[in-house]
Amino acid sequence: MESATGRRCSSFLRFQLSTTNGKLLPEHMFTGIIEHLGTIECLERHPDGGRVTIHAPSLGPSLVVANSIAVNGCCLTITGIHNGRFSADLSGETIAKTSFGTLGGALRVGSRVNLERPLTAGKEFGGHFVLGHVDTVGTVTHRTAEGENWWYGVQVPEDFARYIVPKGSISLDGISLTIARWHNGIAEAAIIPYTYDHTNIRDRKPGDAVNLEGDILGKYIERYLEARTVAVSSPPLTVARLLEEGF
């Protein structure tokens, strides 16, 4: 499939690698503290997947093929590096669940994206636990200036609302933010000048798609409580029940 620039993403950037020395690549974790910005130079997508090439000269020397990187909060595997650019393949799941594939307000060639490398031992943990596993896509409702700061609002899908906790953490396009206000399905965060200047929030406008990831700690608690509910509702194991089951 042709990219929006009318050419295919450079083939020399494609180097699919899913294992290292026969071992599966490890999972990685991020903190939501954006380190660098990149620009999409080529983007191919179709229902089954695609490929993206990002110009990120400030990150180039530190990148390694097969390592992970968070792009707008989506954990991708670097499959090729060349002249300050890196490429990554996009799975069908990525196309379906993130702003890489969203029709309205989707990422496109020229879009600026937030970049973060995985957390390493000894590195300061400045945000919250971000896995890079995007849950769903929200929609920007407003970006309103207030003095030197901004109010940034995102409409959240109904099935994601249970992960919204006022004063809790959320990942918006990979940025670790605190939910300052929550009303009518809209999560609002107060954006300080540093965050505004060093992320792609300054490019956002109403209608843009935003990747959302809920706090993993809340998800674990939810799953634990669900398991407990199922266990409590199950009838006790008795001799009579065993006989009924044919034992």
N, C-alpha and C positions, 0 to 999 in steps of 0.2 A: 504494500500500500504506500502511495506517495505521501510524503510529509507535507505540512502546510507551506514549506518553502519551495515545493515543486521538485524536490529530489529526495532520494532515500538517505536515511541516516548512514553515515560512512561505514562501510563494511569492516574497515580495519579496527573499528571500535568494538566489534562484536567478538566476544570470547567467552562462551558459555562455560561456567565452572560451578558445579554444585558440591564437589568434594575436594578435600585436600589430603593427599597421601591415603586415599581410600576411606577417609573419615568424613562424616557429615560436618558441614560448617556449623560452628556453635551459634546459639542464640546470642543476641546482643541487646543492650539496654541503653536508653538515652535519658537525658534529664530535662529536655525542653528548653535548654539555654542555647539560643542560636549563635553559632560561631561565625558563619559566613553566609553570603548571599551568592547565588548563581543565576544564570540566565539560560532558559531553554533555547537551544539552537536547532534541535530537530526532534520531532515527536511523531511517531507512527503508532496508530492504534486501530484495533478492530476488536470485535467481541471476544475473541480468544486470547488476546494479549497485545503486545506491541513492544516498542523500544523508545528510549529517550536519550538524548545527548545534551549534556549541560556544560556550559562554559563556566568554570570556577577557577580562575587563575590563582587566587589566593590560597586555594586548597591543593592545587595540582601536585606539588612536590611531596605532600604527605599521604597521597592516596595510593592504594595497592589493590591490584586486581584480586577479586574474591572477597575483599573486605566489605563490610556493610556501611551504609550511609543513610541517614534520614533525610528525605527530600519532602519538604512540606509535611513532616511528621510521618511519612510513609517509609518504612525500612526497605531499602533496595540493596541488591548485591551488585557491586561494581564489576562489570564484565570487560571493560576496556578503558585505556587511558592514552591520551595523545594531546600534546601541546596545550596543557591547561584545561583539557576537557575530559569528561568521563562519560561512559555510557552505562546503561542498565536496562535489562529486559523487564517488561511488565507482564505479569500473569493475567489471566482472565479475571481472577478474583480482584486484582489491583484495579483493573479497568472498571469492574462493576462496583467496587466499594469506595473508590477515592475520586478526588477531583481530576485525576488523569483521564477519567472516562466520562465524567458528568457532561451532559449535552449543554445545559444552561450554565454559563459562568465558569466553564471548565478552563483548565490550564491550556495554554497555546504557545506556539513559537513566539519568543520575546518576553514571556512571562518571567518575572523574577521569583525565585524560590528560596525558601529557608533551608539551610544545610547544617547538619550536626553530625559529627563523628561519634561512634559508640563511646560510652563511658569506659575508662581504663582505671586500673588500680592506682590509687594515689591522686586521682583527679578529683577536684572539688565537686561535691554534689550540690548544685545550686538550685535545682528546680524540684521536680517530683519524678516518680517512676514513670517513664514513658517507654513503651515497648516498640513503638513504630508500627503497631498493628491497628490500622485505622478501623474504627467501628462503623462510621457512616459519614455522610456529608451534610453540613449545614449551609445556610445561606446568609450572607452579610445583609443586615437590615440598615445599619447606619454606622458612621464614623464621625462623631460630633466633637468638635473642639470645645474645651472648657479651660480657659487660661492657657497654660503651657501644656496641658494634658489633653487626652481624648477619651471619650466613651466609645467603646467598640462593641456593637451588638450583633449577635448571630442567632438566627432562627434555628431551633433545634428540632429534629424529627421527634414525633411523639414517643416512639419506642426507645429513644435514647434519653428521654427526660428523667428517667429514674436514676440516672447517674449524675444528675446535676445537684450539687449541694452548695447552697450559699456560703461563701467564704472558703469553699473547697477548691481543689485544683482541677484544671481541665487542659487538655492539649488542643490548641487551635492552630492548624497548619504547622504542628510541631513545636509551637511556642507554649511553654508552661505559664499559664495565667491563672489568676484567682478570680473566681466568680463573685463579683461585687454586687450584682443585682440579678434577680431572676423573676420574670413576670411575663405572663401571656406567651409562654413558650420561647421567650427570648433570653439568652444568657448574655450579660453585659460584663465587660472587664474594663478597668481603668488603666489606660495606657500612658506610661511616663515617656518623656522625650527620648530617653536612651533606647527604649524598646521600639519606639516609632521609627527612629533613625536607623536602627540596625536589623530590622526585619522587613518583610514585605507588607506589613500592615499599612504602610504609607501608600501602597498601590491599590489597596482594596476599596471597592465601591459597592453600593447596594446591588444585590443580585449575584455577586461573585460566590462561587462554591468554596467551602472551607472544610478541610479534613478535621474530623472530630475523633478524639480518643478519650474515653473515660478513665478515671483513676483505677488502676488494676487492683488496688487494695479493696475498693468498694465492690469490684466484681467477684473477688475471692469470698468476701463476706456474703454476698448475694448467693453464690453457689453453695456455700456451707449451710446457709439457712434453708435453701431449697432441699438439700440432702436431708437435713434434720426433719423437715416437714414430711418428706416421703417416708422416712424411717418411723416417725411417730404414727402416721396414718396406716402403716402396714399392720395387719393382725398379728398377734403374738404366735410364736411357734409352739404348738402343743402336740401331744400324741395323737389326738383326734384329727388335727389338721394334717399330720403326716400320713395317717391312714386314708384320709380323703384324697391325698395326692398320690396314693398308690404305693407308699413305702411300707 
